[in-house]
Amino acid sequence: MILASDCRACPRLAAFLDATQAQFPSYFCRPVPAFGVDAPRLLIVGLAPGMHGANRTGRPFTGDHAGLLLYATLHRFGFASGPLSVAADDDLRLIACRITNAVKCLPPDNKPTTAEVVQCNAFLREELQALPAGTVVLALGQIAHAAVLRALGMKAAAARFGHAARHAVPGGLTLFDSYHCSRYNTQTRRLTPEAFAAVFAAIRDELDR
């Protein structure tokens, strides 16, 4: 299996990364690897790298608006050494936590196709299979939720997405859902800091039992 860092299996995404690299030569512009510890108690699954965030820095949710709320909340609940992720080479550490994406490459307009999500799903499957029983998985948004179910071999109807929903899933894992911490969702108040924190409070309670 091709390593995610070398993958060019999706022609549209590979071409878009090449074009973006030509426009922004200093950007990472490759499949973005997961960030965090190798054996997490919490695995966070986002959608895909943002143009000027992870695609620029090479670290998930780093350098864009979505990461501001995520890392501040991680720090508040003891999953990060600090509240702000600035660059891939800063001194921020995740604690018992790992962050990945359903799609590893930047998609045009932040919208991967269904075929691209399916193509990338094998990488997510490997990440999930490596998790021990008792690990919590947090899906940020409906596409990430569906990708997790696919990677676990589950049908969509087996666990419906809903903000703050909790699902027992195969492998002894627990899946929590949240609306994505995107600029759109936070600015429209679809997702408030309080609602996001409530999900993490439930996750912390789950892990501390």
ABEGO torsion letter per residue (X at the ends): XBBAAABAABAAAAAAAAAAAAABAABAGBBBBBBEBABBABBBBBABBBAABAAAAGBBGBGBAAAAAAAAAAAAAGABABABBABAABABBBBGBBBBBABABBBBGGBBBAAAAAAAAAAAAAAAAABBBGBBBBBBEAAAAAAAAAAAGBBAAABBBBBGBBBBBBGGBBBBBBBBABAAAAAAGABBAAAAAAAAAAAAAAAAX
